[in-house]
Amino acid sequence: MSTPSTSLGSVSASRKIKDRLVQGLVYLAFALAVIPLVSLLWTVVKHGTARFDATFFSHSMNGVAGRDAGGGAYHAIIGTLEQVLIASVISVPLGVLTAVYLVEYGRRGRLSKVISFFVDVMTGIPSIVAGLFILAMWMLTLGIGKQGQGFAGSLALSILMVPTVIRATEEMLKLVPNDLREASYALGVPRWRTICFVILPTALPGILTGVMLAVARVMGETAPLLLTIAVTKAINTNPFSGPQSSLPTFIWDQAGDPNQHAIDRAWSAALVLILIIMLFNLAARLIARAYKPTGR
Amino acid sequence: MAKRIEVSGLHAYYGGTHAIEDISMTVEPRSVTAFIGPSGCGKSTFLRTLNRMHEVIPGARVEGKVMLDDDDLYAPSVDPVAVRRTVGMVFQRPNPFPTMSIYDNVAAGLKLNGVRRKSQLDDIVEDSLKGANLWEEVKDRLGKPGAGLSGGQQQRLCIARAIAVQPQVLLMDEPCSALDPISTLAIEDLIAKLKNQYTIVIVTHNMQQAARVSDRTAFFNIAGTGRPGKLIEIDDTSKIFTNPEQKATEDYITGRFG
């Protein structure tokens, strides 16, 4: 053992070198992670602006062939917004309530263990299997919307969304300090009111973020929609009747066409999809900020 | 507004662990009773059995009888939620609701139990904050978040929140252990004032505090690790601190052990 030095001398050279080296590695890792992201955004913006015009947002592809100029994604934007909205309306309450059960009521009981297990399994379901399930169950067995239906697409998306919402909400509810539950119980507040007025508001910003991630994830799903909404070129605002379009399937359809006009439309649709997800994210952040717990 | 608590033959368990054993005592109304004793001797557990907060913990259960005047708190027909409205509680760490303003924190117990009239709420919030000696400090910022106050103010806010539902009894679980001496003094003054209206039970690790604020003191002890905590003796505070009956009590308060 060396004698401990009492002087406050300068940092040794080897430590300085190590510090610099690790700092360099951290920056390098950051750059490596960001480069593909920036490149992706840049490429989409560069190609997407070609058809980012009024016609694109106001016209469908009805009667427009791949080699024709013009046409637009109006029908696809309508379809995506409706399908994702319905999917959210189904899966957010279901997911949040399941998470509330798991954290506040189940308490590692047998039932909550079983639910947790199936949520884990559901998280791993390949998206096309969700589409096949709805195709087989809803459209073929129950015979609803056999010609394709926006709502069937929403159901397939819900299957993918629910486990994500459950997991995100569960983690956020677990982060709510037990002190707050006890404080509320000690005031003679029943458990359900404690959950509604103390626990959920405290966890709200986190839950919103989780829900947004789930929305962003399903908004880009293509496979389950291909099997359920039966891609159309025409505008269909009714998700409960007849085939609908959606942005991912529109992109898939147009990008598969060798004509430049179609490829331009695919890029613009990709840009629109990214912008919609960004707008949703922004909105969720604003809402979360409005409810953010302050102080401390 | 204050009620007498009579406990007889009370045992509490956490799952298979026997936490406190055979406790019987009487807590007089409009007085302060302090619980002292080494860590892990079951003071807090016993306190939490007095408003049925013990059973909030999974696997926890209670045997024995707790009478609040003529009502048995553990009778099968009794709703624990109603018990907690009658027997309020202040915790060791200040725990204001982080999403709520100062006003809403104090009004929380009433609002969450269905009181909606604004004028009535305003009056109760003002009275409770005055009762907790906090009104002068916060009257101009009732809309600001409760979590933005200092630790001592937060604890007084929690006391205001507890008395806003007008309980009969106020239980305090080491209310000053996270506070500085000035804030502690403020809380102790408050306890002296509140005892005119409420039955107060306070758990404390600070024996000077027990001597300062309480009328009666109960000493709890534990025979060894894994053994249940027991009530050694309860008597007037002056007697406990000068001439206790039990050797263990004397050893503890004179610092010979613990």
Interface residues (C-beta under 8 A of the other chain):
Chain A: R107 P177 D179 L180 R181 E182 A183 S184 Y185 A186 L187 G188 V189 P190 R193 T194 F197 V198 P201 T202 L204 Y291 P293 T294 G295 R296
Chain B: N51 M53 V56 P58 V81 A82 V83 R84 R85 T86 G88 M89 F91 R93 N95 P96 F97 P98 T99 A108 G109 K111 L112 N113 P145 G146 A147 G148 L149 C158 R161 A162 V165
